[in-house]
Amino acid sequence: MNKSWKSYDSGSFFDELLTSTGNPRLAARGIMNFLRNLPGGELEERRAAAELAIRDMGISFTVYTEGGNIDRSWPFDIIPRAISAKEWHRVSTGLKQRSRALNCFIDDVYNKQKILKDGLIPADIVLESTNYKPQCQGVSPRYGAWAHICGSDLVRNKDGKFYVLEDNLRVPSGVSYMLENREITKRVLPELFENYSIMPVDDYPTQLYKTLASLSPQQNRKPCIAVLTPGIYNSAYFEHAFLAQSMGAELVEGSDLFTDDDDCVYMRTVDGPVRVDVIYRRIDEDFIDPEVFREDSKLGVPGIMRAWKAGNLAIANAPGSGVADDKVIYAYVPEMIRYYLKEEPLMESVKTYLCMLEKDREYVLKNLDKLVVKPANESGGYGMMVGPHASAEKRREFAKLIEENPRNYIAQPTLSLSTAPTCIDHKVEPRHLDLRPFILQGKDVWVTPGGLTRVAMVKGSLVVNSSQGGGSKDTWIVESNK
């Protein structure tokens, strides 16, 4: 056995590749047999080759700091994560169910509001949310789909089960890194692809194009699809450009578009205006239309909301879809599934305490040392507190924040996140990780086979976000061993 593996021990945590006795899990046998038998030093050589490939391919992300924006190479670990196709079928079925219910909820909130009138969700927490946009009232997009691209974060607890940690419905990012992770892995571990039946992920741009095309108001011709980006200084610009190129779509900024008197949106080209049918927006809805939202926005397109409301333009994700992207609303998703679909949830959510409820708030304040506290509408790992790892001063600070604005905070148990073997300083050590699959909903619902696995590279850390120092892995859905 390669000496890099001799001291590997995931402790009491569920490990993605190895059982508690150190044997490879069924889906990971090929990976483990290959990696454990690599000659000494070769795993490190292949890791270095992956770093070189990332630099050559220009795969980067931007970190915002007080001193300015910093471009960094994408942090990648070469040891893949493996999940059996049988297990993934259950997960993907549950995610499709969840996506359908969330879209039913958004459509209901902006139209009949039946779920609020029936008292299943308190109306004030929805209608007073910063993510509720009254400007969208009365609109029902094609197929009743609002959140066309969803990135749901999954975690596996020590019981070995996947749980949904949160749903990202506004402008979810990371899918380009999922695709690039696969390309890098093929470069540095080509032998494994000869002996494994791994479900492909490279058809994502095709599936995204199909989803977006299904939304077009002009179904009798090939639609003009544009990816609307804030520009090169956005942290996800690499992904915007990547997806536009992969789909054969236009990459545009707000200044490239205009809304004419016919309430249609046009793209400026050297040959004259070209009508745009579908916009995949990668800017926050508050900046999308200065006529309707922020008047000072230079990123959006004046009149784009008029075109959308008139049915002359599809926007993905639809403005207003963020009303379901709220960690307080998350707690009610199981009830949404029962209410709209008349089904039992196929995937479990993580137990969530709503600090706006007196009983929950009392429990949270007494148990801050055991809980993870999150603001309702932040993302990227910002503004949260992991109780067991926080100082007494930090816990006092969060207690004050909760008491001042209880609606803005939720708390969840500190989960025993699963681990996976990760290359750290010429050794292989366990690191905690999560998984972000992407769900597309238009005419049909489709789930990526796998997703973006994010890794907390710091020992013992539970924070996986790249903006907070996290890395990533290729995720394999293994159909069978050859």
N, C-alpha and C positions, 0 to 999 in steps of 0.2 A: 504493500500500500504506500502511496505517496505520503511522505512525512507531514505534508501540509494538513492532512486530515486526522492525524493520530490523536490529537487532543480535542477534537471537535465534540462539543457537548451542548445541546440546546436546553439542558436542565428540565424544568417542568413544563416548558412551552411546547405546543404542537409545532413540529417542524414539517415544512412543506415537502422535503425530500427524504427525510430519514425517520424511522420509527423510534420509539423510546429505547429500543434495544440496539439501535445503530444500524439496522438493516434498511436498505432502500425501499421506499414505498413502490407499489406496483408500477405506477406511471413514471417513476423516476429511475427504474432499474438500469436502463441503458445509459442515462446521464451519469449515474454514480459509478457504474462499472468502468466507463470510459475515463472519467476524471480521476478516479482513485488510482488508475493504472498509468497515468501519464508519468513520464520520466521526471525526476526531480528538476525543478526550475522551469519546466515547460509551461505549466499553468501561468506562471508569472510572465513568461515570454508572450503568451497569447493575450494576456491582459494588457500588456504594453502595446501589442499590435492593435487591440481594440481602441486604445487611446489615440493611436496614430490615425486610425481610420476615421474616428470622430473629428479630428482636426482637419483631415483631408476632405471630408464630406461637408465640413462647415456647420456641423450640428451644434447649435448653441442656444442658450437662453439668457435672459437679462435679469439681473438682480438690481432692484431699486435700493439705493443707499442715500444717506444724507449728503455724501460727497459726490453724488452723480450716479448714472447708470453704468453697470459693469456687465460686459458680455463674458460669459463663461462657457467653456466646453461642457457638453451634456455629460453629467456624471452617470456612468454605466458600469454595472457589474456583469461579468461574462457568464457566471453560472446561472443557467436558466431555471425558471420555476416551472414545475410540471403538475398539471391537473388532469385527471382522467376525463375523457369525453362523456362518460356516463354521469359523472358528478356534475360536469358543466351543463349538461342538458337540463338538469333540475334547476340549476342557478339561472340559466338564460330564460327558462320558462317563467320563473318567478319574477325576473326583471321585466319581461314583456307585460306581465300582469300589472306590475307596479306602474309602468309607463302609461298604460291605458287608463288606469285609475287617476293618475296625476293629471293627465290631459282632460279627463272628464271633469275633474275638480276645477281646473282653470277655466274651462268653457262655462261651467255652471256659475262660477263666481262673477264672471263678466256678463252673464245673461240672467237666468231665472233665480239664482242664489238659493236653490232648494235646500242644499245641505245646511245653509245657515239658518233658514227659516225653520227647518226641522230640528234645529238645536244640536246637531252632532258636533259642530265646531262653533265656538262662540264667535258671533259676527264681528265683535270689536277687534279681535286679534287679527282678523283678515283685513277688514276695511280700514283699520288704522295703521296697518303695516306700511312701511316706506316702500315696499315692493308692490303694493296694490296701486294700479294706475287707473284712476277713474276715466281717463281719456280713452281707454280701451273698451268701456262699457258698451254693450250692444253688438259687439263684433263676434263673429264665429267663423274662424278660418276654415279652409277646405279640410274635410275629414274630421273637423273638431280637434285638430292637432295644433297645439300651441308650442309645446316644448319638443321640437323635432329632433334635437340632438341633446341627449341627456348623458351625463357622466356620473354614475352612481358609485360611491366609494364603499367597497366591501372589506370586511375584516374577518379573519377566522380566529375564533376564540380557542381556549384550551380544550373545549369539548370537540374540536374538529369541525364545527359547523360554521358556514359562512353567515354573516349578519350584514345587513345594510346599515352603514354608519351615517350616511347622508346622501342627498340627491343634489346634483348640480345642474340646474335647469336654465341658468341665464346665458352664460357664454363659457361652457365647459371647454377646457383645453387639455392637451396632452396626447391626442391621438396620433399626431405626426411622430412623436417620440416612440409610441408603441410600434409604428411601422419601421422606423429607423433602427430600433432595438433588434428587430428581426433581421434586418439587412446586415447589421454588424455581427450578429451571432453566426449568420451563414458564412461570413468572411473568416471568422476566427475559429469556429468549431464545425467546419464543413462535414466532417466524418459522421457527426451525429445525425445529420439530415438524410444520410444514406440508409440508416438503420431504424429510423423512426417514422411513424405515420403521424405527422403534426398538422393540425388544421391550419390552413393558411390565413393570414391577416391582410395580405396585400391587395385584396379586393375591396378594402374599405372605401377608397375614393370612388370606385364604381357604385357601391351601395349608397354612398352619400349623394352622388350625382342622381341616382334613380329616385331617392327620397325627395331631393329638391325639385327634380323635374316633375314629379307627381303633384307638386303644389302649384305648378304654373297655371295662371288664369287662361293661358292660350294653349289648350291641349291639342290643337290641330296643326301645330308646327313645333320645330325644335326650339326649346326655350333658350333665352339669353339669361345665363346665370352669372352673378357677380359676387365675389367675396369682398365685403366691405371692411377694410382695415383702418385702424387709427393712424397707421404709418410705421415707418422703420424703427421708431423708438419704443414701440410697444414690446413688452416682454415676450409675447407670443408671435411676433411678426414672422419668425422663421416658419411657424406652423401655417400662418395665413398664406404665405407665398407657396409653401409646399402643397397645400391642399388645392389652391387655385390651379397650380400647374398640373397636378395629378388628375384633376377632374376636367381639365381643358376649359376652365371657367376664367372669367375676367377678374383680375385683382385690382380693386379700385379704392380710392379714398373719397371722402365726401365731396371734395372739389371737382371730382371727375363726373359727378352726376348732377342732374337738375330735374325738377318737377315742372312740367309744362301746364298750360291752362286746361288741358284735357284730363288732368289728374293722373297722368302716367309719368313714370320716371324714365329718363333717358340718360345714356352714357355719351359723353363727348368723345368723338373720334375724329381722325383726320379726314374721314369720308363723310362726316356729318353725324347728327344724332342717331343713336341706335336705342330702340326701346329695350328696357330691362324687365324681365318677367319675374325673376326670383333673386332676392338678395339674402345671402348667408352673412348675417351681420356678426362681426367680431368686435363691436364696440358696445359699451353699456347703453341701454335704452335711454337713459337720461340725456345722452349726447346725440341721439339719432336724428332729432328734428327740432331745431331752435324755434319753430313756430308753435310747438306744442309743449316741449319740455324745457330744457335749459336754454334761455335766450342767448347766452354767451358762448354756446358751443360752436366751434369751428370744424368739428369732426363730422357732423352729420349732414343731412340733405334737407333744406327747407321744403316742406310740403310732402315729404315721404309718407307721413301718417295719413294725409289725405288720399294718396294713391292706394295705400293699404286698405283703408276703410272703404274705398270705392270698389274694392275687389279687382283693381287693375295691377296689383303687385302682391307677391307673396314674400313674407319676411320670416326667416328662420334664424334663431328662435323668435317667435312672434313677440312684439312688445307686450309687456304685461305678464309674460310667462314666469317672471321671477316671483310672483305672488306665492308660488308653491316652493320656491327655493328659500326657505326660511326654516331654521332649525326648530322653531316652535311648531310650525305647520307639519314638519316631519313626524312629530309624535302622533299625528292623527292619520297618517297614511293607511295603517291597517283598517281603520274605520272607513276610510274612503273606498277601499277595495270591497269591503262588505256592502257598502251603501250603493255604489255605482255598478259593480260587477256581479253582486250577489254571490261572491265566492269568498272562501277563506284565504288569507294571505299565504302564499307558497314560500315566501322568505321572511325571516324574522327581522324586526328592527331591534336596535339596541335600546334597552330600557332608558327612558328619558324623563328627567324631572324638570317640570316647567316652573321656573322661579316666580312666575306671576301667580301661581296657585299657592295659597298660604301654607298648606300642609307640605307641599313639595319644597317650598322655600325654607321652611323650618328644618326639614331634613338635610337640605343642601348645606345650610349654614353650620349645622352641627357636624357635618361629615366632609368638610372641604379637603381634609387630608387624604381622603379616599377617592375623590371624584375628579373627573375632568370637566372643567367649566368652560363653556364656549359662548361668545356673543351670537345672537340670532342670525346676523346677516354678514359676518365677516367670512373671508375665505383665505386659502393659502396658509393656514396655520397661524394667522395673526390674531392677537387679542385673546388667546386661550390660555388656560392654566391647567397643568397636569398636577393635581393635588399632591400625590406621593412624592413628586420631585420638586415641589415648590417650597420656598422658604416660608417661615411663619409670617414674615412681613408681607410677602406676596399674597398669602391667603387672607390676611387682614385687608389688604387692598381690594381683593375681589369681593370680600364680604361687604365692603362699603359700596362697591359698584352695583352689586346685586340689590342691596337695600335701596339704593337711589333710583334704580331703573330695572325692576324685576322682570318686566316684559322682554327686556333685551338679553336675558341670559337663560341658558338651559344647562343641565348637568347630566353626566352619564357616568356609569361605573368605569373604573380604570380597567380596561380589558387586558387579558393576557394575550396580546397579539401574537400570532404565529411567527415563527422565524424561518429563515432559509440560509443555507451556506453562502457566505459572501467573502470575496477576496479582500483581506485587510492586511496591509503591511507584510506581504509575502506569506501570509497564513490564511487559513480558511476559518472564519468565525461565524457564529449565528448572529443575524441581525433581524430586527422586527420589520414587518412589511404589511402593505395593504394592496388593494387591487381596484383599479378604476376601469370597468368595462364601459363601452359606449353603446347606447341604445338609440336607434334611429326610428322615428315614427312619422310616416306620411300616409300614403295609401295602405302600406303594410308596416309591420313592426319587425325590426331586425336587431340582433345583438352581436357584437364582435365576439369571435371565438377566443376568449381570453380578454386581454386589455392591457393597460399600463400598470405594471407592478412597480410600486414606489417603495424604496428601502430607506430606513433610518440608519445612516452609515455610522452614527455615533453609538458606541456600546451602551445598551440599556435604554436608549432614547426611543420614544414612541412617535416622534414627529418625523414624518416621511416627506414633507413637501420640499421640492427642490429649492424653493426660496429660503428654506430654513436649513439647508445643508444636506438634504436627502438625495438619494441616488435612484437608480431604476434597474430593472432586469427584463429580459425577454420572458414572455409568458407562453408556455406551451400547453395547448389542449391536445392531449395524446389519445388518438383513436385506438391504436393498438401497436404492439411491438411486432416488427417483421420477423 
